Amino acid sequence: MRRYAWRGIWLVALGLAMLARSAAGMGDQPAGAGPAAEPPWPVVNSLSGEEVRGLRDGEGMGLARAAELNGYPGPIHVLEAAREGKIHLEPEQRGAIERIHAAMKAEARALGEQILAREARVEAGFREKRMAEGDLTREVEDIGRQRTALRLAHLRAHLLTASLLRPEQIEHYNQLRGHASQAPDRRHGH
């Protein structure tokens, strides 16, 4: 456990620093916007209600499925399994995974808010017949960068979570989730 704990603690610290740096770089929000301001959510008819809710709430929306299906558990799923008594976590594992989840959730919500605002601007530009090529290109490219950052936040959380778990915990988790039994091979940088 100690070998995994020290490596995991180091990776968690690195990951949280990366999440904080990423969240700090999301400064194109208007003044006063953000989680504390609770802005009214724009109506975006081009997205489903489920997509809007997922972006607003920082949900996974399948963005980390590549990790999940290949032996890199999601932090919320590990925590839920532990709460239900289905998987045992050491206290330091639980605390570190809770921090990973909280940091990822905060970043995902901030990015989701930005994506929704940009999607609303694209939709309004077309609705009001004022969309210009330059504006369209800029908005869509920005949405793409924000969606990439959102997926990275979710995948990174899976990577960090797996680094804290022992192979037998991952094996048990995979069985609980109905995934192929495969713990990640961390000897090659995974």
Secondary structure by P-SEA (a helix, b strand, c coil): caaaaaaaaaaaaaaaaaaaaaaaacccccccccccccccccccccccaaaaaaaaaccccccaaaaaacccccaaaaaaaaaaccccccaaaaaaaaaaaaaaaaaaaaaaaaaaaaaaaaaaaaaaccccaaaaaaaaaaaaaaaaaaaaaaaaaaaaaaaaccaaaaaaaaaaaccccccccccccc
